[in-house]
């Protein structure tokens, strides 16, 4: 049987392991809510960036086709050619599919818009109009 080095015993006792687990639990309890708060903010920032990308793609679509997509065509007109549109030169988005918002919902497109040429809206975490904090709407216009 090997002798411990310099008088130290090898391994941990059950009490020492429990103390470490309690400390880790306390740290997770304090840090966890702060991390989740930043995650919600990151999703809202992602939705804002996606809406800006839609805006740039819609402007390019309008330059080439001569008008923005109709409500019936929606944002889908940015990735696949709508019927009856002859000067379509897309897709206008990098991906070949239309992305959903960070909460898995479809973006809402309105043309003509109430706040500009068009309106693009993500209804946030709750998927419904209105709301506060993480459930707040993210729009293509400034309020």
C-alpha positions, 0 to 999 in steps of 0.5 A: 500500500502506498504512503500518502505524499507529504502527510496528505491523504488521497481522495475526498470525504463525503462531507467535503463533496457535499460542501462543494455541491452546496457552494456550486448550488448557491453560485448557480442560484445567484448567477442563473437568473442573470444569465437568463436575463441576458439570453432574453435580450440576445433574442430581441437583438437577433430579431432586430437584426433579422428585421433589418436584413428583411428591410435591406432585401425588400428594398433590393426587391423593390428596386428590381421588381418595381414594387414591394411584395403584396401582403398575399406574397409576404416575405416568402417573395424574398426567397422564391419567385411569386407568380406573375413577377417577371423581373425577380432576380432573387433569392434576396436572402442568404438562406433559401428558406425564410427564417422564423423569429428567435422564438420560433414564430413567423414574422408579420409583414404588412404592405402598405405599412402603417409606419412606412412603406412596409411593416415587419413585426415579431410579436416576441416571446408570447407570440401575441401583439403587445407585451412587455420585456421579453414579450414586447413586439420588435418592429421595423420602425422606431416607436 
